[in-house]
Amino acid sequence: MNELINMSVKNFEFRHTLPIDIKTAWSFFSDPENLSKITPPEMNFVIHTNIKGRPAYAGQMIVYTVSPLMNIPMGWVTEITHVQEPNFFVDEQRKGPYKMWHHQHHFKAIEGGVEMTDILHYEIPFGFIGNILNTLFIEKKVKQIFQYRSIALEKIFS
């Protein structure tokens, strides 16, 4: 049974090195409003929750729409479940397109800047069909989103 679970839960790790200090990194990434700056424009990312001036905190719920595939808008609700300033925070999907979404954001001061690590675990609904959809479309899209994020971060912080 564990082998079936392991096959359906996808795990990715993405690393970015940024030429900023950890305080600047934390300030940027813990502000949910900045997510739209590092999300591909074609995803039509729109936050519907009033989050102005509210950095990430445990228990924070964020409601938004996003169009990840074929320009079809989808509602998504995430909760910030863990926060340890300035080292990491975690967001988890509460409602949305995934069966499970768990996204860790880690920050570590290094010589010359900050190493940011995204650790993502997700699972697609619909069993075997979901796994096929993941192989054909979703995994590629997830990787494209994080590639875009890397390029956007370089532009923002260069």
C-alpha positions in Angstrom: 0.0 0.0 0.0 2.8 2.4 0.8 4.2 1.9 -2.7 0.9 3.1 -4.2 0.9 6.1 -2.0 4.5 6.9 -2.9 3.7 6.6 -6.6 0.8 9.1 -6.3 2.5 11.7 -4.1 4.9 13.8 -6.1 7.9 15.5 -4.5 10.0 18.2 -5.9 12.7 20.4 -4.5 13.7 23.7 -6.2 16.6 25.9 -5.0 17.3 29.6 -5.7 20.3 31.6 -4.6 19.4 35.2 -4.2 21.9 38.1 -3.7 20.0 39.6 -0.7 20.1 39.2 3.1 17.7 36.9 4.9 15.7 39.8 6.3 14.9 41.0 2.8 14.1 37.5 1.6 11.8 36.9 4.5 10.1 40.3 4.0 9.4 39.6 0.4 8.3 35.9 0.6 6.3 36.2 3.7 4.1 38.9 2.1 1.4 36.9 0.2 0.8 39.9 -2.2 4.3 39.2 -3.7 3.2 35.8 -5.0 1.6 37.4 -8.0 5.0 38.9 -8.9 6.6 35.5 -9.2 3.7 33.6 -10.9 3.5 33.4 -14.7 1.0 36.1 -15.9 -0.9 33.6 -18.1 -2.0 31.9 -14.9 -4.2 34.9 -14.1 -3.4 34.7 -10.4 -5.8 36.9 -8.3 -6.0 37.0 -4.5 -9.5 37.6 -3.1 -8.6 37.8 0.6 -7.7 41.1 2.2 -4.1 40.5 3.1 -2.7 44.0 2.7 0.0 44.6 5.4 -0.5 41.1 6.8 2.7 39.0 6.5 2.3 35.2 6.6 1.2 33.8 10.0 0.2 30.4 11.1 -3.5 30.0 10.5 -3.7 32.6 7.7 -6.2 31.6 5.0 -5.7 32.9 1.5 -8.4 32.6 -1.2 -7.5 33.1 -4.8 -8.2 32.1 -8.3 -5.7 30.8 -10.8 -5.8 29.4 -14.3 -3.1 26.7 -14.4 -4.4 24.8 -17.5 -6.2 25.9 -20.6 -7.0 29.3 -19.1 -9.8 27.7 -17.0 -10.1 29.6 -13.7 -10.0 27.6 -10.5 -10.7 28.6 -6.9 -7.9 27.8 -4.5 -7.7 28.2 -0.7 -4.4 27.8 1.1 -3.6 28.0 4.8 -0.3 29.0 6.2 0.2 26.2 8.7 3.7 26.8 10.1 5.9 29.9 10.4 9.3 30.2 11.9 10.6 33.6 11.0 13.0 34.0 9.2 13.7 30.4 8.4 10.6 28.8 6.9 6.9 28.8 6.4 4.5 26.2 5.0 1.3 26.6 2.9 -1.2 23.8 2.4 -4.1 23.6 0.1 -7.5 23.5 1.9 -9.6 23.6 -1.2 -8.5 23.5 -4.9 -7.4 21.4 -7.8 -5.1 19.0 -5.9 -5.9 16.1 -3.7 -3.0 17.2 -1.5 -0.6 20.2 -1.7 2.1 20.9 0.9 4.6 23.6 0.0 7.6 24.4 2.3 9.6 27.6 1.8 13.0 27.5 3.5 15.5 30.4 3.8 19.2 30.0 4.8 21.8 32.8 4.9 24.8 31.9 2.9 27.9 33.8 1.8 26.8 36.4 -0.6 23.0 36.0 -0.1 20.3 33.6 0.8 19.5 30.1 -0.4 15.8 29.6 -0.8 14.5 26.1 -1.1 11.0 25.2 -2.1 10.0 21.6 -1.1 6.7 20.6 -2.7 4.6 17.5 -2.2 1.4 17.2 -4.1 -1.1 14.6 -5.2 -3.5 14.7 -8.1 -7.1 13.4 -7.6 -8.7 10.7 -9.8 -6.3 7.9 -9.1 -4.8 6.3 -12.2 -6.3 8.9 -14.6 -4.9 11.7 -12.3 -1.4 10.1 -12.6 -1.7 10.1 -16.4 -2.8 13.7 -16.4 0.2 14.5 -14.1 2.6 12.8 -16.5 1.2 14.5 -19.6 0.5 18.0 -18.3 0.6 18.8 -14.6 4.2 17.9 -13.6 5.5 19.9 -16.6 3.3 22.9 -15.6 4.5 22.7 -12.0 8.1 22.7 -13.1 7.4 25.6 -15.5 5.9 27.7 -12.7 9.1 27.2 -10.6 11.3 27.9 -13.6 9.4 31.2 -14.1 9.7 32.0 -10.4 13.5 31.6 -10.7 13.7 34.0 -13.6 11.3 36.5 -12.0 13.4 36.4 -8.7 16.6 37.1 -10.7 14.9 40.2 -12.3 13.5 41.4 -9.0 16.7 41.0 -7.0 19.4 41.8 -9.5 
